[in-house]
Amino acid sequence: MGGHREVPLRELNQQTSRVMARVEAGETVTITKDGVPIGDIVPHGVRDGVRTGPPMYAFRTDPMGPLDLPDLGGPALGDDEIDETLRGMGGLDG
């Protein structure tokens, strides 16, 4: 998102979650009182309008990596056996 927006102090008081969601999305918000700027809320890792930390994304960007599944001592099942089991449980149509 990025960008800059002015928000009256009253709006910050009444809609804090919405204002903070905008900050979380990367927007800098200037809080005003009677039309006069009184402070800025900036995304974490931003100083003087320049990002100093890692960029923020609205979605995960890191890979999950390899799955480390525990061995529960059950039988090894092939894809067909797994599909059949899921069909019986209503997990797959068929």
N, C-alpha and C positions, 0 to 999 in steps of 0.2 A: 504494500500500500504506500508507505512513505508519505512525505508531504508535511504540511503544517496547518494547524487549525487553532482558532481562538475559541475558548469556551468560557462563558460566564461562570463565576463561582457558584451561583445558584444551581446551574446545570450540573456542575461537578458534584455538588451535595446531593442532588436528586437522582443523578444517573451515573454514579461513580463506576459501576461495572461496565457500562457502555463506553465511557471515556477511557477507562483503562484497557479495554479491548482494542481500542484504536491505537493506544500507545504500544500495546503488545504486538500489534500488526506492523509497527515501525513508524507510526506517525508521531511527530512532536506536537504537543498541545500547550498552548499558552493560556493560562488562567487569567481572566480579567475580573476586575471589581469596578462597577460603574464605568465600564468601557476602558479602564486603565489596566495595562498588563501588570500583574503582580508576581508571576512566576511561570516557570516552564516545567512540564513533565515530559521527559525524554525517554526513549527506549533504553533499556539497560545496555551498556557498552557503547554509548554515544556521548561524545564530549565536544562542545563547540560545533555541533552539527556534523561532526565526523565520526563515523563508526570506529570504535577502538577495540571492540570485541568481535566475536564471530557473528556473521549475519543471522537474523532470525527468519525462520520460515514458518508458514502456517501448517506445514506438514512435515513428517519425518523425512530426513534426507540420509540418515545413517543406515547402512545395511544391517540387517539383523544378525548376519554371520551364520556360521554352521550351527545346526541344532544339536544339542547334546542331550539325547534322549536316554533315560536310564533303562537298564536291562531289568525287566520285571520278572524274568524267568518264564514267560509264556511262550507258546509255540510261535515259530517264525511263519508269518502268513505272506502269501504272494498277493499281487494286486487283485486277481480274480477272487480270491478268498475274502479279501477286505471288502470288495464291492458287494459280494453276496451277503456278507454280514451286515453291511450298511443298508442294503435293500430290505433285509429282514427287520431292521430297526426303523425303517421309514426314512432313512437318511438319503437314499437315492430313489428316484422314480424308476420304475421298470417293471 
